[in-house]
Amino acid sequence: MDRTALEELPAPDPGDIFFDFEGDPNRLEPSDGTWGLEYLFGLLARPLANPDAAPVFHPLTAHDREQERKAFTDFIELVAARRKTRPEMHIYHYAHYEKNALTQLAARHGIFADEVEELNAEVLVDLRPVVSRAIRISEKSLSIKKLEPLYRPAAREGVATAVDSITAYSAYADAAAAGDTAAAEEVLGSILAYNLDDCESTLQLRDWLLSL
């Protein structure tokens, strides 16, 4: 165990964001014939106007390439505005997917390459390397779900894994294509709830690591 990894965590800031993507690498986008879609950018953050308030969930959804570009743009602009007010803020996530996905989005859409490079270098904080250096558990995997019994004992229900999310999104797309709006909205709601749960778990993990 390397406890210095815990000491390297940034000091908490009221502007901090807890971030989680939902994406489907197996989706073929008909508009350009390319694979993959980041269909949900999930952000959990305290209101800047009231930093003592409870964190608020900000989901940015995308169901095609054009909407993905807009969600990506909205994300970059939201973060830029937040950094102007809270320059010491960080964006916390777990494992490498978020950094890789942002880099891929910048390349795919040909926008914000410099902004993403700066975020990846200075703002995003991946908690998994901290866990891998500082924590030992009796599990072969260090997925965030395996860590949760240490800091949030309540079991997950419904959509519970990234694979579940992809499966659910496929069901959403089928229902939407069939014109079954009610079913589509119900499935999308379950995905949003799962993503919020991941964001909340990331916040709780960060706070637990700081407490150690």
N, C-alpha and C positions, 0 to 999 in steps of 0.2 A: 504494500500500500504506500502511496505517495501523498501525504497530506498537504504538501505544498500546492497540489492541484486545486485544493479548496481555497487557498489563499490567493490564487490567481484570478478568482472570479471577480468581476467588476462590482463596485459598490452599487447597491440598488438605487434606482432613480425613479421618481414618479412618472417619467415619460416612457419607461420600459414597455416593450411589446413582447407578447408571447405568441409565437407564430407557428402555424402548421398548414402544410399543403395537403390537398387531396388531388391525386392525378391518376389518369388511366393510360399507361404506356401502350395498351393494345387497341386504342381507339383510332380508327382511320378517319381523318378529317377530309370530307369530300371536297371542300373548297380548294384545297391545294395538294391533295394526295399524300400528305405526310401523316406520320403516326404520332400519337400521344396528345393528350389534352390535360392541362391543369384546370380542373373544373371547380376548384374551391380554394381561395386564399383565406385562411382563418386567422384573425388577429384579435387578441384579447389585451385590452389596455385601459388604464384609468383615464377619465376625462381630463384634459389639460386644464380646463376651467375649474375643476374640483379634484385635485390630486388625492384627496382623502376619501373620495367616493369609491365604491366597489368597481372593479374592472368591468368594462363593457365589451361585448363581443361584436366584432365588425366582420361579417362574412362578405367576401366578394366572389360571386359565382360567374361561371362562364360555360356555355354549352356549345360553342363553336369557336372557330379561330378568331373571328372578329371580336367576339365577346372576351376571349382570352386576352387579346391585345389591350382592350379597354380595362379589364381587371388588373392587368400588369401595370398599365399606366396609372390607374387610380392608386394602386399600392405604392408605387414609387413616389407619387405626389403626396400621398398621405404621410409617408415616412419623412420626406423632405420638409414638409410643413411642421411636423412634430419635432424634428431635430433643430429647427430654428428656435423653437421655444425651449426645448430641453436638449442642449447639445451633448450632454453626458449620457443620454439614453442609449440602451442597447436593445437588440432584438434577439430573444432567446428561442432556441429550437432544440430538437433532439435528433441526432444523427445527421448524415450529410445530405439528405434529400433536398432540403430547402436551398442550400447554397448551390447545389448542382442544378436544380430546377430554375432558379433565378438566372443563372448563367446561360442555360439553354433557352430560356424565354428571350433574353436579350439578343441572342444569336438568331433565333427563329424569326423575331419580328424586326430585327435591325434597329433597335432603339435601346437607349439607356445602358449601353455597355460600360461606360465610365462610371455611372452611378452604381451599377451592380458590383463592379470591381471594388469600389470604395466601401460599399456595404459589406461585402464579403470579407474585406481586409480589416475593417475597423469597427463595424457595428454588430454584425451577427455573432452570436455566442452559441456555439454548439456544446450542449451539456454532456453529450455522450463521452467525449474524451476525458472530461473531468471525472465522470463516474468510473470509466475504465481504469483510471490511474488511482483513484482514491477509495473505491468501494469494492468489497468482495461479497458476493451472494452465493447461495447454494443452488444456482441455476446455470445451465450452459449458455443461455442467452442473456444479453444485457439490454434487451428491448425494454422500452419504458413500461410496457405492461407487466414485465417480470419484476420491475422495481417497485411498482405501485403499492404492494403490501407493506412496504417500509414506511410510507408516508401518507397513504390514502387507502384505508382498508376496505372501503366499499367496492364491491365487485361491479364490473361493467355489465350493462344489459343492452340487448338489441345489437346494433352494429358495434363490433368490439375490436376489429382489427383492420389494417389497411386493405387486406384482401376482401374482407366483408364490405368495405366502402366501395371498392371497385365493382364488386358484384351488385351492390345496391344501386350504383350509378348506372350500370347496364340496365337494370330493371326500370330505373327512372326514364332512361332514354327510350326504352321500348314502350312504356306507358305514354310518354309524351308524343311519340310518333303515332301511336294508335288513337290519340285524341282523348285519352283518359286523364283529364286534368287532375281530378281528385286523387287518383292513385299516384300520379307523378308527384304531386305536392306532398303526399304522405311519405313517399320514399325519400324525397329530397329533404324533408324535415328530419328524417332519421339520420341522414348523412350530416346535416348541420349540427345535430345534437352530438354526434360522434366527434366531429371536429372541435366543437366547443369543449367537450370533455378532454380531448387531447391538449388543447390550449390551457385549460385549467390545470391539468396534470403537469404540464411543463412549468407553469407558475409555482405550483406546490413543490415540485422537485427542486426548482431553483432556491426557494425559500428554505427547504429542508437541508440542502447542501450548505447554504450559508449558516444555518444553525449549528452545523457540525464544526 
